[in-house]
Amino acid sequence: MDSINTIIDNEKIIELRNLDSSGDGNFLTEIVDLYLSQLNTLNESIKNSCNKGNFLQASKSAHSLRGASLNIGAIALADICKKIEQDIKDNQILRTRELIAQLEPVSKNTIAALEEIKINEIEI
């Protein structure tokens, strides 16, 4: 797995922790769980839409995943989604497919990093 700092934005995690008015850590856990519940669905939508030649839908799903990723601090995944959106806009389909192939491993690293943060309440 890549360094957690290249996958997750520490400042965003701190910001989310600071929003927890109860101080029990449940807010961050709930936000992470919500993000993780959407991650696989959006990844599948991007892949399936691209495979069907529906690049407009793939771009919309990449945009949604990018926004959700930025909100949780998943910077590596957000960066790939940004590139997918741009490549679709530029009609760079071959490069888009190469980026989509990177979604799964980067998603797995993101999930592992977020689970580690959630379970261990680690500072990154």
Secondary structure per residue as TSV (DSSP state, phi and psi in degrees):
chain	resnum	aa	ss	phi	psi
A	1	M	-	360.0	141.1
A	2	D	-	-62.5	165.2
A	3	S	-	-56.8	139.2
A	4	I	H	-58.8	-29.4
A	5	N	H	-72.5	-19.2
A	6	T	H	-89.9	-9.8
A	7	I	H	-102.1	-42.0
A	8	I	S	-122.7	139.1
A	9	D	-	-84.1	111.2
A	10	N	H	-57.0	-40.7
A	11	E	H	-61.2	-37.1
A	12	K	H	-68.0	-40.6
A	13	I	H	-63.3	-43.3
A	14	I	H	-60.7	-44.4
A	15	E	H	-58.8	-44.9
A	16	L	H	-66.0	-40.3
A	17	R	H	-61.6	-39.1
A	18	N	H	-69.0	-19.4
A	19	L	T	-79.1	-8.8
A	20	D	-	-78.6	93.9
A	21	S	T	-66.6	-26.7
A	22	S	T	-81.4	-22.9
A	23	G	-	75.5	9.0
A	24	D	S	-93.8	-0.3
A	25	G	S	83.2	-3.4
A	26	N	H	-68.6	-31.0
A	27	F	H	-60.9	-49.6
A	28	L	H	-61.0	-42.7
A	29	T	H	-60.5	-44.5
A	30	E	H	-64.2	-42.4
A	31	I	H	-64.7	-44.7
A	32	V	H	-62.0	-45.7
A	33	D	H	-61.7	-40.5
A	34	L	H	-62.8	-45.9
A	35	Y	H	-59.7	-47.2
A	36	L	H	-64.1	-31.7
A	37	S	H	-68.7	-25.4
A	38	Q	H	-91.8	-24.6
A	39	L	H	-57.0	-53.9
A	40	N	H	-65.3	-38.2
A	41	T	H	-61.3	-45.8
A	42	L	H	-69.3	-39.2
A	43	N	H	-58.3	-46.6
A	44	E	H	-63.3	-40.2
A	45	S	H	-61.7	-43.2
A	46	I	H	-61.7	-50.1
A	47	K	H	-62.1	-50.9
A	48	N	H	-64.4	-40.8
A	49	S	H	-63.7	-42.4
A	50	C	H	-63.9	-43.7
A	51	N	H	-62.5	-30.4
A	52	K	T	-87.6	-1.0
A	53	G	T	78.9	11.9
A	54	N	-	-93.8	77.1
A	55	F	H	-73.5	-25.1
A	56	L	H	-62.8	-46.0
A	57	Q	H	-67.4	-38.7
A	58	A	H	-60.5	-41.1
A	59	S	H	-65.5	-41.1
A	60	K	H	-63.4	-42.9
A	61	S	H	-67.1	-39.8
A	62	A	H	-63.3	-38.5
A	63	H	H	-64.2	-43.8
A	64	S	H	-63.0	-44.6
A	65	L	H	-66.8	-37.0
A	66	R	H	-61.8	-47.0
A	67	G	H	-61.9	-46.3
A	68	A	H	-62.7	-40.1
A	69	S	H	-65.9	-41.4
A	70	L	H	-64.6	-37.5
A	71	N	H	-64.8	-29.6
A	72	I	H	-98.2	-10.0
A	73	G	T	91.0	15.3
A	74	A	-	-82.8	77.4
A	75	I	H	-70.6	-35.0
A	76	A	H	-66.1	-42.6
A	77	L	H	-69.3	-39.9
A	78	A	H	-60.6	-38.4
A	79	D	H	-64.7	-43.0
A	80	I	H	-62.9	-43.1
A	81	C	H	-62.3	-39.9
A	82	K	H	-60.6	-43.8
A	83	K	H	-66.2	-38.1
A	84	I	H	-61.6	-47.7
A	85	E	H	-57.3	-46.3
A	86	Q	H	-66.3	-42.1
A	87	D	H	-65.6	-37.1
A	88	I	H	-65.7	-43.4
A	89	K	H	-59.4	-38.7
A	90	D	T	-86.1	3.9
A	91	N	T	59.9	36.8
A	92	Q	-	-97.2	70.6
A	93	I	H	-65.5	-40.7
A	94	L	H	-61.8	-46.1
A	95	R	H	-65.7	-35.5
A	96	T	H	-59.9	-45.9
A	97	R	H	-62.8	-36.8
A	98	E	H	-64.5	-40.2
A	99	L	H	-67.5	-39.4
A	100	I	H	-62.5	-33.5
A	101	A	H	-65.2	-24.0
A	102	Q	H	-81.6	-15.3
A	103	L	H	-58.1	-46.4
A	104	E	H	-62.0	-52.3
A	105	P	H	-64.8	-37.9
A	106	V	H	-68.7	-37.0
A	107	S	H	-62.8	-43.0
A	108	K	H	-61.6	-42.6
A	109	N	H	-64.8	-38.8
A	110	T	H	-64.9	-45.3
A	111	I	H	-60.0	-47.0
A	112	A	H	-60.8	-43.3
A	113	A	H	-64.8	-44.5
A	114	L	H	-67.2	-38.5
A	115	E	H	-64.2	-40.0
A	116	E	H	-63.7	-43.8
A	117	I	H	-62.8	-44.6
A	118	K	H	-65.6	-48.3
A	119	I	H	-70.8	-46.0
A	120	N	H	-95.6	-7.3
A	121	E	-	49.0	42.3
A	122	I	-	-76.1	153.0
A	123	E	-	-91.0	133.8
A	124	I	-	-107.9	360.0
